[in-house]
Amino acid sequence: MLKTDEFRVVSQTSNLHPTETTTDAPTHTNGFYMPPAKRRRLQGTLTDLLISEYQRLAWEALKEIINDQVNEVNKSNLSTIIYELLKYNIIRGRGLLANAIIRAQIRSPSSTPVYVALVSYIHRKFPLISELICKRLISSFRQTYQRNDKINCLTTTKFVAHLINQNILHEIIALQILLFLFENSTDDNVELAVELLKECGQKLLQVSRQELDSAFSVLRNLLHQSSLNKHTQDMIRNLFIVRRDEFKEYSAIQSGSDLVDKNDQYIHILQLGVFYDSESMLG
């Protein structure tokens, strides 16, 4: 596979348009006459092959650029990374960008606020991209939950919570996830619910206080059930302490991660029970 720099060299040193060929197909081959119609078909085939290869190289180069930029993003260079990404056709590469951001967040959950800040800025200009990210995360939540992959399910839940905090994703998805988890109150399900409430509880306190109170009422009842192990019970007790302090330890918007006006954004309203097209063919 050609690296990005190598691809640029190829692109810069070639004066040919992708639809041009270096030579015409010969009229005679090994002394035999080639009919014009057959020659034109051969020329068309050669042209199609060149175009296909050019597009493949361009796609691979775009993928490498997007991955490199997303993997380098941090709190201090966020604005620079955004500027660099906007130089490229990220609408065409929206699947590549969505995949790069989701994979980066899985590798580094502690950097979730940074990745969500990146999504927030992209969302303001290209809501189609942020919508794709949200749809893929909802799909990922279902898949990791069904596989009993608690670690990645927790990571995905954290990403969803922070998208809600940044007014990219409507809070109804958090409430639906809570209802889903409380339907079968296993230790793992309760742990997922507690972590979700920690991450976006402050936001829910602002916009859905009644529903938040209902969730804590369920947790209070669960706390008295002997079916939950001591670790899970301790998590619930700790969450009540966090709630009494109005989730100040888990601020909805962390300093430096709010690059855009929260009132100047379109909010995606997506449902847990809807199986959205994650457009996997886009990368």
Secondary structure, 3 states (H helix, E strand, C coil): CCCHHHHHHHHHHCCCCCCCCCCCCCCEECCEECCHHHHHHHHHHHHHHHHHHHHHHHHHHHHHHHHHHHHHCCCCCHHHHHHHHCCCCCCCCHHHHHHHHHHHHHHCHHHHHHHHHHHHHHHHHCHHHHHHHHHHHHHHHHHHHHCCCHHHHHHHHHHHHHHHHCCCECCHHHHHHHHHHHCCCCHHHHHHHHHHHHHHHHHHHHHCHHHHHHHHHHHHHHHCCCCCCHHHHHHHHHHHHHHHCCCHHHCCCCCCCCCCCCCCCCCECCCCCCCCCCCHHHC
